[in-house]
Amino acid sequence: MNRRDFMQLGALVGAIGSGPAMAASTTSARGFNIVEASVADLQAAMQSGKVTSQKLVKLYLARIRAVDKAGPRLNSIIELNPDALSIAKALDAERKAKGPRGPLHGIPVLLKDNIATADKMQTTAGSLALLGVKPPRDAFLVTRLREAGAVILGKTNLSEWANMRSTRSTSGWSARGGLTKNPYALDRNTSGSSSGSGAAIAASLAAVAVGTETDGSITSPANVGGLVGIKPTLGLISRNGIIPIAHSQDTAGPMTRTVADAAILLTAMAGVDARDAATQDPAMKILDYSTFLDVDGLKGARIGVVRSNFGGRNDLASAVVESALKVLASKGAILVDVDEVPNTAKYEKTEYEVLLYELKADMAAYLAEFAPGSTIRTLKDIIDFNDKNRAREQPFFGQEHFVLAEAKGGLDSKPYLEALANNQLYSRAEGIDKVLKQHKLDALVAPTGGPAWLTDLINGDGYEGSFTSPAAVAGYPHVTVPAGQVFGLPCGISFVGSAWSEPTLIRLAYAFEQASKQRRAPTYAKSLNRSAST
């Protein structure tokens, strides 16, 4: 950012705090407002000359100053890209000379801080242990986004090490980034671990964001943030360059305010990567997922309603989704009640075992490639660093997961191989695929999870269950869409299918979204009680 750009940005953000100033920070001189704006809205505004990519970057930076660093102080952004304005300026010149590359040309995008970028930003997974470590190259998905013309605006906070450090962690907290707040009620949790990506997009701090998931870390923050989240089939997006938990379940995915935006972002990130064998599956096809956006996409679809995920402690969210089921039926879907996804109990314990084994091996592999010159080379090094820096790294919770993972053997260990085979059998052929085939279903639906809980740094998360594990363990796609609210807190409905069924899920999710229109912008209430009374 040069001095002139800095002075212009200063003029935009200098008086911003809350109320009218916050609103003023969102609108260009020609009346274009970025709040809740879709990718298509932004492209139309750039095409018409109402804004440029540079101007969009300035507007989002001003909004980050007003909402993230002042006002509600969401604390969702861990770092901003100092080159964002210059990148946007170059893309504006390219647009003028040649036209846009595609739908992401000039669009500001946020990345979770476990996705490597070879620029002036850091990649730390929220940990102080990786401060100062510079990745030698971009993660593959970042290369894809840059090629699509996206402007990488910054990195988002996350649950440290993607929430795989402690048995009683608080989602949304990292030693580097602090605590991210939920924009729908500031004392409520953002869920994990893509907490910053979820809060930032809910608050319109960028057009779209990228999260990552091992089990629930895209879909759960999207659920409590009133967002669309897509956890794709394992291998649709390369895992290379993402700080790992476990290669058998890890994937990146879109976090957006609309299904259309998620389809655009997914299309840009997907692709075959020579460094990731999972992306070379012959069953994978390179598709433009926006071609599956069909308002009549529910007509004739057979959808299984997973009744075991309704009721219980999620009864309020279940009531919201019961209303959503009526929308599905009204648009022509054939709803079939199914008792449960078969055999989930058979991998409840072995899922965790696999994650522990793979965490130890995969972390060492990532550090060897993306942390050259660092003294942090293994999971044991991270454990030792955390113990030496206990006051900063462990003020609220420890590192029990790390310690258990470090005690595991290698990936040739018989217990690991048996657990992995068990997981894949009972989550795939004897799980999701079995129930889909038995009832001749296109997809399964259930409440994504409960509404956001009160953040409690002393006792940790008050998690109330979700529908994330079957698709996560299987490596199958999962799309969540806003279904409604409970006392002002968003709740989502999940669409889950078999491997590579993203076209079907996007078609169903889009048709539901367009029929229901349940996305609501946040109010930044201090608490749910205050929100409910006003």
Secondary structure, DSSP 8 states (H G I E B T S, - for coil): --HHHHHHHHHHHTT--STHHHHHTTB-TTS-B-TT--HHHHHHHHHHTS--HHHHHHHHHHHIIIIISSTT----EEEE-TTHHHHHHHHHHHHHHH--SSTTTT-EEEEETTB--SSSS---TT-GGGTT---SS--HHHHHHHHTT-EEEEEE--SGGGG-S-TT--TTEETTTEE---TTSTTB---SSSHHHHHHHHTTSSSEEEEEESSSTTHHHHHHTT-EEEE--TTSS--TTB--S-TTT-EEEEEESSHHHHHHHHHHH----TT-GGGG-TT-----GGGG--TTTTTT-EEEEEGGGSSGGGHHHHHHHHHHHHHHHHTT-EEEEES--TTGGGGHHHHHHHHHHHHHHHHHHHHHHH-TT-S--SHHHHHHHHHHTHHHH-SS---HHHHHHHTS--TT-HHHHHHHHHHHIIIIIIIIHHHHHHHT-SEEEEE-B----B--TTT------BS-HHHHHHT--EEEEEEEEETTEEEEEEEE-STT-HHHHHHHHHHHHHHH---------S-HHHHHH-
